[in-house]
Every structure is written in structure tokens, then in C-alpha cells.
Amino acid sequence: MAVRIRQLTDLDVDPLTGAKNKHVMRYNSASGKFDLIPFDTALEVSASDRDISDPFVDQLQEEIEVAQVQNFTYDGGSF
């Protein structure tokens, strides 16, 4: 059983460097693996397949400058 994300066998994030900072993880059904995509891409894809509304995505992209956010803290919960 994987204890760390890097230990998952269905993970495609190599190389995992600072260049992947501010990316989000998604499951890519075409490759059958988890990968990382830029935050902006995640919003655009969600809007294009009607998961979230286009005006909401537009407003987020206008109001949130991800590069200016200094302290992201995430709680992934427990498994």
C-alpha cells in the first residue's frame, strides 16, 4: 500500500520538480494514470465540458492571481 503519492503505481508526474508547482492532480482516463496539469488548464477543461459555469471560471481567472498567492495550505484528509 502506498504511503506517499510518489509511491502510487498509476502516477505519471515525472519529473516532479518546482516546475510542477501550482499544478493540480487529475485522473487521466486516456492514460489510466494520475497526472498534474496547470491550475488554469483545470478551470478551462471544467468549463468546456460544463462541469462548472463559464462566467464562474472567467471571474476566478480575473480575480485570482495564482502567482501572487504565497501560502497555499491544503488538507487532503486521511485515508
DAJOGI-V874307 format. One record per helix or strand. SS is the DSSP state (H for helix, E for strand). FROM is the first residue (numbers start at 1). LEN is the number of residues. Records with the same first field share a line. If there is no record, write none. Layout:
SS = FROM-LEN, FROM-LEN
This chain:
H = 5-3, 18-3, 39-10, 54-10, 66-3
E = 11-2, 23-6, 33-6
